[in-house]
Amino acid sequence: MAAPSPVRVERHGAVAVVVIDQAPVNALSKGVRDGLRDAAAALAADPGVAAVVLSGGPGRFVAGADIREMNLPPDEPFVPDVIAAFEALDKPVVAAIDGPALGGGCELALGCDLRLASPKAQVGLTETRLGIIPGAGGTQRLPRLVGIAQAIALISEGRILKARDALALGILDAVVEGDLLAAAIARAPHAPKRRLSQAPVPAGDPAREDAAAAAALKGAKGVPAIAEAVRVVRASRTTAFSDGMADERATFLKLRESEEAKALRHLFFAEREAGKVPGLDGAKARPIAQAAVIGAGTMGAGIAVALADAGLPVTLVERDGEAAAAGLARVRDLYERPVRSGRLTQAQADARLAAIGATADWQALAQADLVIEAAFEDMAVKEDIFRRLDQVAKPGAVLASNTSYLDLDAIAEATARPKDVVGLHFFAPANVMRLLEVVRGKMTAPDVLVTALALAKRMGKQPVVAGNGESFIGNRIYAAYRRHAEYLVEDGAAPQEVDAALQAYGFAMGAFAVSDLSGLDIGYAMRQRRAATRDPAERYVVVADRLVEAGRLGRKTGAGWYAYDAAGAMSVDPAVAAMIAAARAAKGITPRAFTPDQIQRRLLAVMANEGAKALEEGIALRASDIDLVFINGYGFPRLKGGPMFAADAMGLGAVLGEMEAASAAGGAGSEPAPLLVELARAGGRFADWKG
Ligand code: NAD
């Protein structure tokens, strides 16, 4: 028996209501398209129907295409044909939008004669976020409704409009406060037939259109879909509607197959997958109404801002009054920039500042439902803090540590309530960076983990759950990447060549420029601490140590891997080249040349290999989680989908070959991961690995 259609037609007198009912969001899957096509055909043939209402039911309309189907060949009926069938009806069609009308859902609404919405509606052509352009008339109908300049801005940004804003722009005809469906049924028989396909594109100001196009291309960050969207929208003025539709469709289909679009679709699903964590069934988030942060340094201040931005009152607890005051000053500084740039009004910033207090009084912690420790990265300091915290924190409070690499289980053991302890590893600057590694200790209670995931969502962050292993996911992989960047340098590449290759790949910054920005002293201190336990068979490059010993701590001292002038402009420094030459000479290395492609492949293989080790150790749950970590925390290019996705695209056989060379160059610690070897031999992919 065929599955029941997700589309049904209800009659209200002479008005037919077409109801789309496909959980969760009425995506335009094949079943929905079939149902809509059949409904349009039946309504065309029914003289008893005077008008049609399209409804997605309470709280919904149509949230867009079925993104899973985009990895399959196109399958009829196509969305443009479904929309054309409704547009061709000789009776008015009214869209009743009670929720998200995005992408193809927005295009469906644009094919209607009247668009009514509730205040809950959201409207937008969001396709460029997925590396494609609207493929069902959006680029041709929207400019006919709002003009070319506005259409370029909306489509290139993938902007989602609230009902009131969409009304102001004329995309909606009315926002109905009461019963939306009843209003739509009442108005439908009197609605005029207004086909956007037959409307002219309004005359616009060419200067405004040029400016909109320039702004879109500037914000495109290399996304090919944005340039295409601008081109196709602009062409709507000079081409017939049908030709514009054909061009749009061909461009959509071409972009849909592009590597960039595949990478962005991968990330779309990766974000949804990341929230699925085994062992949490039935666990409910604990309520968090008041937060506290211990340590108001770089991270503590940023974390306090992130919490206050999410509407939570926060108390910063420091060692003494002076440090508390300094912490609060840091918080104030953090609010200056968004006010200057206009992202926040002074009043908004003041309100958030008022939600943040600072004190040296440890008793303040007794009020908090959530405490995040962000003190020095030193086990003795953390153990002492958690021991004392145990005495004052209220029962049931979530006790979190922002540790970068210390053993979370050891920290938890300092308390009598290790179940309440979780790692919340923020990235600097904590109020800006989207990544939050949520570290699950061996005792962490399921509801504590659920609370951490809910908190991440509340703060607008991307959580990724990590196991408690040395440096968790991101820093562990980054350390391998950085080490191999140094091996490349010692073997003959200049730091600026490595950085240029990484930037050409799409990284926001190269590895050496990042080190200079973070400060070379942190890594130096860590290397000193670990010197005694380091495997002598691991290759060690001394250049970074020599830089620190020469007082070159990075940007903050005006010199590191590069030199910096007073204005902060970076330049290549012959003194660094001399240190590198000395390091090579000491090991008898004859420098050789590396092409950008060789550098990119080597470092990608190293990241994927370390990622494979994190997977087989259970530190990362799935390959796509690692991709999210690198995209949201380390400047890995979104259009490449993350290191594991990019490794799959390169082919794991090739990655293994590259890793064998990397292993020869790096010695102990750089061996190919057994999982990589296994998958490469079996012709497998990280994406399909289920643990
Ligand atoms: P920081 O030195 O800037 O700040 C630490 C603050 O903690 C100082 O203000 C200090 O006075 C305070 N402090 C120390 N002991 C305390 C105590 N017993 N009680 C109350 N306050 C105390 O350090 P940071 O860079 O903000 O790092 C803090 C933590 O965050 C560390 O665990 C670090 O590994 C981690 N972390 C840092 C980064 C980063 O990029 N800096 C990123 C992620 C995680």
Residues whose N, C-alpha, C, O or C-beta is under 5 A from the ligand:
A	BS01	NAD	I294 G295 A296 G297 T298 M299 G300 V317 E318 R319 A323 A374 A375 F376 E377 N402 T403 S404 F426 F427 A428
